[in-house]
Each structure stands twice: as structure tokens, then as C-alpha cells.
Amino acid sequence: MIQALIIDDEKNAIEVLELQLSRYCKQVQVLATAQGGVQGIELIRKYQPDLVFLDIEMPHKNGFDVLNETKDCRYKVIFTTAYDQFAIRAFKFSAVDYLLKPIDIRELQEAVEKAAIKEEQGSLDEKLQVLISQLQAPVRQERIALPVGDGMQFFHTDEILRCESDSNYTHISLTNGKKITIAKTLKEVEESLRGVDFYRIHQSHLVNMNHISKVVKGEGGYVVMKDGTTITISRNKKEAFLESFRKI
């Protein structure tokens, strides 16, 4: 039996992978799950698993941070990632196992079968060094194109104050007081702004950390934006957000 952990910042992704493993990979026993890298590090040290399913893009502690801080623990890793196809070539080059979201059942089974083999060619550390050298640090994106009307309009990312989810739409508030609505989910907008100073402090809110005027850490917790808007910090994101905000 392979004893495993799942580390991902999205609850839904954890639940889906747990279900897939229970149905199609009977040789895997999920010991615990962590919603984020901080808790993931704690669980790796606590359980000393054989295998970790690890997301890469997570707030505060990403997948590489988790690996770096648990170097002394011996386990195999399968990345679960939403990286685009260009970046995926780096995973193939480094021979690190990965699963591209949404996860395909057959690919999941093949990855688990590889993990079940005791001997591997090349250590995990060696593979990760190659991977990290291939995956360049994300380029800071200064402009973003947003679909407006029958065309596209370009904005400097610093012009964006905050983004609010509305089902399959996102309302984007600009620093000039204007608001535009686009037919994209907040998750899609968040991906477009990856590498810039935006933080998903709530399921429905993505904020520009450079435009936060006040953070209240008391019970509940909330931020006050420069336009006076008050936004609650989600309970399960509060600790990681406050730690990230202190680093600015």
C-alpha cells in the first residue's frame, strides 16, 4: 500500500483527486490532505509519506517551497499542475512525474504505477534541479488584455484595484473609479495575473496588494482598499495572506 498526501490550495481539486484515487488507484491510501503549502509541510513531517501529490501554484508556499523545506524527508512526488503546454515540456525534459489538470484517469494510474516502483533512475533532487533550471521564474506582467465590447483593451496591471467574481463573469474595479465586466471567471483572471502582486483573499475576491490601505487582523479579518472598499479575508486564507503581506 502506497501511503500518500495531497497538497493543493483548491479544496475542489483535493476532493476530485481523492475520489479518483479511491476509485481507480486502490493501492494508494491517502493519509491526509493539506489546503496549501504551509500545512503541507507540517503533514509531510508528521506522516513521512511514500508519495505526495503536489500542486505548484499556491499562495505563500508554492510546490517548490514545500520540496525545499522537506529535503530531509524521503518521498516521491507527482506534481498536479495547471501549467500551460509550453511549460509542461520542462517537466518532460526533467523526467519528473506530473499530472496536468483536469487530471486524466489513465495518466493518474500510470503515474501511480511508476511511483510504486522502488528503484528510479536519478534521484528526486537531481530531477528537480533540472526542472527548476528549465522553468524560468515567471516574467512580471506589466500589461493585461481584457475583452471589452467587440475588442480587447489593454491595461497596466497597476491600474487594476480589485476583481470580484460573479459566476462566470468578473467585475474589475480600476484605480480611476471605473468598473468593467468581462466574461471570464475569477480563476481565469487570476491565472492571467500570475507573477504580479495580486492575492485571492476570498473565493470571490482578488485584490492588488499594492492598493491595500489597511489590513485588520482581528476576528474575521478584512482589508480596506484605497477606494474605501472593505473586503473580508477568507478564514482559510488568512494566515498565508498575512504572512505574504508582511513580506511586501
PyMOL commands that set and color helices and strands:
alter all, ss='L'
color gray80, all
select helices_A, chain A and resi 11-24+37-47+63-68+85-94+105-116+124-134+157-159+186-192+209-211+235-246
alter helices_A, ss='H'
color red, helices_A
select strands_A, chain A and resi 2-7+28-34+51-55+76-81+98-100+143-148+151-156+160-166+169-174+179-182+198-202+205-208+212-216+222-225+230-232
alter strands_A, ss='S'
color yellow, strands_A
deselect
rebuild
show_as cartoon
